[in-house]
Amino acid sequence: MNPKKLALIVSTVALLLIALIAVISANSNNTNISSFSIGNGQGPSIGSLAPNFNLPIVDYQNSPEKDGRVSLQSLKGEPVILNFFASWCTECRTELPLLANAAKREEGKISIIGIDSGDSLNSAISLLNQDRANFLVGSDPNQEVSGSLYNLRGLPYSIFISKSGEITAKYLGALTLSQLSMEIIKMGGVPLKPQS
């Protein structure tokens, strides 16, 4: 084989390998941002108290409550998983069934609260019914909580809050089964099993 042709093939394969490694490492560090920035990303830090909010509940088919409002203050004394999402966010759609499974298993022990951010109510209801969600969801169409209060960089975004109201962990991007399971164990819950 011609040495120039061989060098070209080797260079091409090397570049493809470098690109593949870059893609894998970008996907493994869980910092994918679905498509927008709502705040400056300098929201409350781990160890600080999670800011309280008070939002109207999204009334969907499987909602544990049909009327009223949801606030962090009303869950004081309970561990909470706070998940910010939107119907147009692909990664949010990926993790929603995982959160629904966790909510079912941890009912009465750990509260999961969804916050539908910058979305239309009808789109949120459609998504929640489609994925058979079964936890409380607050509506934040103007991103007052996700943008002004929590200063999120993107969606999905999950915040783990202790019984005392302190933030213990934060994840930008879709949670994996192992990440969610690890945080649930830290909160005193049962590890999740893969869904069949």
N, C-alpha and C positions, 0 to 999 in steps of 0.2 A: 504494500500500500504506500502511496505517496506520503512522504513525511509531512507535507503541508496539510494534506487532507486529514491525517491522523491527529495533528496538532489542533485542527479545527474541531474535530469530533471530541477530543479530550476537553478542550476549552468549553464547548457547549454543554457537555455532561457536568462539568464542574460548576458552571453557572446555574444549571438546573438544580443541582444539589444544594447550592447556597440559597437559592430561592425557596426550595422546599423546607429547608431548616428554618428560614426566616418566617415562613407561614406557620409552621408548627409551633415555634416559640411564641409567636404573637397570639396564637389561639390558646396556648397553655397558661398564659399569665393572667387570664381572666380580666383584661382591661379593655375589651372590645366595647366601643361606644356605638350604640345602634344607629344614630344618625344626627344627633344634635347636642347642643350644649345649652342647658337652661340657666345654670349659675356659673360661678367661678370655680366650683369644685372644692371650695374651702369651707365646706359645711362643718357641722359639729364633729369633733374628733373622738377617737376611741378613748374611753375613760370619762368623757363629759356626759352630762345629763342630756337625754334626747329631748328636743323641744316639743312641747305640747302642740297639738293641732285639734281642730274641731271641724269636721267636714260632713256634708250630707252623704248618707249611705246610698250606694248604687243598688237599686232594687232589681235584682235579677232572679230568675227561677229558683236557683238553689241557695239564695242568700239566707243565712241564718236569721237575719232580721230584715223586715220589709220596710220599716219606716224609721225615721229619726236620723240621728247623727252618730258619728264615731269619733272618739277622741282618745288620745294616748292616756290622758288623765284618768279616764274611766277604767283603764286596765292596770292601774297602779297595783303593784304587788304580784303581777303576773309577768313571766317572761314573754317577750313579744318579738315576732319576726315582722318587720315592716318592709314591704316590697312595693317599689314604685315601678309602674309599667304603663304601657299604652297599647291599644289594639293594632296600631300600624307598625309596632316594633317586632321584628322577626324573632329576636332572641327572647323577648318577653313571652311570645307564643310558645317557644320551646320549653321554657321553664314552668309555665303555668300548671301543666298536669302534675309536675313534681311537687309543687307547692300544695296543690289540691290533695295529693296523696298524704303529704305531711300533716295537713290540717285535719284530715280524717283520723289519722293514727294518733295525733297528739291532742285531740279534742279534750278540753277541760284541764290540760296541763300547760300547753303553750298556745298563745293566741297568735294567729297569722292575720295580719291586716294588709290588704292591698290598697294602694293609692293609685287610681287611674289618673295619669297626668297629661294635661293638654290634649284631651280627647273628647269626642262627642259622646254624650250619654248613650245614644243608640248603638254606636260602635262598641262601647265598653260592654253593654248588656249582651250584645251578640257574641262577643268573644267569651265572656264568662259562662254563658249558657252552652256554647259549643264545647268548651273544655271542661264542663261540669265542675266548675269551681264551687267551693263550699265554705268560703270564709268571708268575713266582712270586708267590704271594699268601700272606700271613700272616694268621692268625686272631686278632683282638683283641676277643673278645666282651664283655669287661668294660671296654673302653676304657682299659686301663692305659697303652698307648702313645699312642693318639690323645688321650686326656684328660689323664692325669697327666704324661706325658713331653713331648708336643708341644703341649698346651693348645689344641687346635683350637677354632675358633668354630663350625664347621659342615662339611658335606660337600657336594660333593667338595672335597678340598683336595690340592693337588699341591705338592711341594717338590723343587727341583732341587739336586743335590748334586755338587760337583766331585770330581775324582779324589783331591784332598787331604782330602775330607770336609767341606768348607765349604759352607754353604747359599748358593746363588747367586741363587735366585729362589723366590717363593712365590705361589700363586694360590688364591684361594677362589672356588669356583664351577666350572662345567664349562669346561675348556680349549677354546679354539677351535683350528682347524687352524693358523692363523697364529701363535698364541701358542706352541703346542707345537713347531711347525717352527722358530721363532726360537730357542727355548731349546735344541733339539737341535743347531742349527747352532753355537751358542755352546759346546756340549759336544764339538764336532768331528764331529758326525753329518751326515747328508744331509737336505736339506729334504723334508718330506712333500708328497705330491701328493694332491689330492682323490680320494676313492675313487669309482669309477664304479658 
